[in-house]
Amino acid sequence: MKRIISEIILTLLLICVCWIEFGTLNYIGMGYEEKWVKFVPNAGQVELYFWKEADVSYVNVSIWFPTSGYNISSWGTPIFEGNNITINAEIWKWTGFVAQVVITRSNIYNLGNLSPGEYLFTFEVWEFPVKNINFTVFIIATIDFNPKTLNIRSKCESILVRIELPESYSVAEINVLRMMLNNTVLPESEPIVIEDFDNDGILNLMVNFNRTAIISYILTNVNTTKLFEEKFMVVALTITGYLNDGKPFQGAATITIMLPIPKSGFGRHRCQI
């Protein structure tokens, strides 16, 4: 029995040796030499994601490969030209035998503390543009809504928004015509007031937004079934805009929307503050 097992093992070893010798020679003879060659992935293999944390901007690049036969020898370093950021990576593909398994590789690029503005990040491989992403670095504004509670059935015409910028910027430089609430609702053209509302030594810009337009936006974008069941809901609203020099700003705050239980008869509605 042992002799039979030994002969089988020896036969298998001989088969493997012959396959390696003749198979490899035949593979090379057909013009398929096993080696590393330059490789450029397509845009569908690459995912780009931007985020900002503690004033530092980051971009994550993820690439998926269909086999194990790929190697990233260099992820590259960010090259800045104005508001254009370019990365040039170097990727190789093995022409020989590889494992048929999907592999994902990722790298995070630290872009530092970028000035407010709009940026274009381009990921290149062997100097060939593969994919890009646009992102915006905002001046972070402090936003306050008045009233903080919005009765959907109230007769108030406007909602007051107070905007405060960091000390190095002035609200007097805000271009009110380019402001928007949730990229949908424009502010009313007047009144526009600038004063230190909270007495902290920093001026606030106060503008009004049409109550009906805001309620319409909210009801279009929330779970109305839940609202009618619970009678109130907290929603986050974001104000975006630009200074006169083109620098973008953004700020967010929450507001509570109410759907009061109707009382007997028809009483007067008041703005909820």
GIMO-V247806 format. One record per residue. RES is the residue in three letters. OMEGA is omega in whole degrees, -180 to 180 (* if undefined). Layout:
res={RES;RES}
omega={OMEGA;OMEGA}
This chain:
res={MET;LYS;ARG;ILE;ILE;SER;GLU;ILE;ILE;LEU;THR;LEU;LEU;LEU;ILE;CYS;VAL;CYS;TRP;ILE;GLU;PHE;GLY;THR;LEU;ASN;TYR;ILE;GLY;MET;GLY;TYR;GLU;GLU;LYS;TRP;VAL;LYS;PHE;VAL;PRO;ASN;ALA;GLY;GLN;VAL;GLU;LEU;TYR;PHE;TRP;LYS;GLU;ALA;ASP;VAL;SER;TYR;VAL;ASN;VAL;SER;ILE;TRP;PHE;PRO;THR;SER;GLY;TYR;ASN;ILE;SER;SER;TRP;GLY;THR;PRO;ILE;PHE;GLU;GLY;ASN;ASN;ILE;THR;ILE;ASN;ALA;GLU;ILE;TRP;LYS;TRP;THR;GLY;PHE;VAL;ALA;GLN;VAL;VAL;ILE;THR;ARG;SER;ASN;ILE;TYR;ASN;LEU;GLY;ASN;LEU;SER;PRO;GLY;GLU;TYR;LEU;PHE;THR;PHE;GLU;VAL;TRP;GLU;PHE;PRO;VAL;LYS;ASN;ILE;ASN;PHE;THR;VAL;PHE;ILE;ILE;ALA;THR;ILE;ASP;PHE;ASN;PRO;LYS;THR;LEU;ASN;ILE;ARG;SER;LYS;CYS;GLU;SER;ILE;LEU;VAL;ARG;ILE;GLU;LEU;PRO;GLU;SER;TYR;SER;VAL;ALA;GLU;ILE;ASN;VAL;LEU;ARG;MET;MET;LEU;ASN;ASN;THR;VAL;LEU;PRO;GLU;SER;GLU;PRO;ILE;VAL;ILE;GLU;ASP;PHE;ASP;ASN;ASP;GLY;ILE;LEU;ASN;LEU;MET;VAL;ASN;PHE;ASN;ARG;THR;ALA;ILE;ILE;SER;TYR;ILE;LEU;THR;ASN;VAL;ASN;THR;THR;LYS;LEU;PHE;GLU;GLU;LYS;PHE;MET;VAL;VAL;ALA;LEU;THR;ILE;THR;GLY;TYR;LEU;ASN;ASP;GLY;LYS;PRO;PHE;GLN;GLY;ALA;ALA;THR;ILE;THR;ILE;MET;LEU;PRO;ILE;PRO;LYS;SER;GLY;PHE;GLY;ARG;HIS;ARG;CYS;GLN;ILE}
omega={180;-179;180;179;180;180;178;-180;-180;179;179;178;179;178;-180;-179;-180;-179;179;-176;-173;179;-180;180;180;179;180;-179;179;178;-179;180;179;-179;176;178;179;-177;176;179;174;-175;-179;179;-172;175;179;-180;-180;169;-179;-179;179;177;179;-179;-179;169;176;177;177;179;176;-180;-177;180;179;-173;179;-179;176;-177;179;176;-179;178;-178;175;-175;172;-173;179;175;-179;-177;174;177;-179;178;-177;-178;177;179;-176;-179;-178;-177;177;-180;-179;-180;-179;178;177;-178;176;179;178;176;-176;178;-180;-176;175;178;-180;179;-172;174;179;-179;177;180;173;-175;177;176;-179;-179;-178;177;180;174;175;-177;173;-174;160;-177;-179;173;-175;178;179;175;8;178;176;-175;176;-176;-179;-178;-179;178;-178;-172;172;-178;177;176;-177;178;180;174;-173;-177;179;-179;178;178;180;180;176;-174;-178;-179;178;176;173;-179;178;-176;-172;178;177;174;-174;178;-3;175;-174;174;177;179;-173;-174;175;177;179;-180;-177;176;171;-179;179;-180;174;-179;-177;-178;-180;179;179;179;179;-177;-177;178;-172;177;176;-176;177;178;179;-179;178;-174;176;174;-179;177;-180;178;178;-175;175;175;180;-178;169;-179;179;176;179;-179;173;-179;176;-178;176;180;176;180;176;-176;172;-173;175;-178;175;179;-179;-179;178;178;176;177;175;179;-179;*}
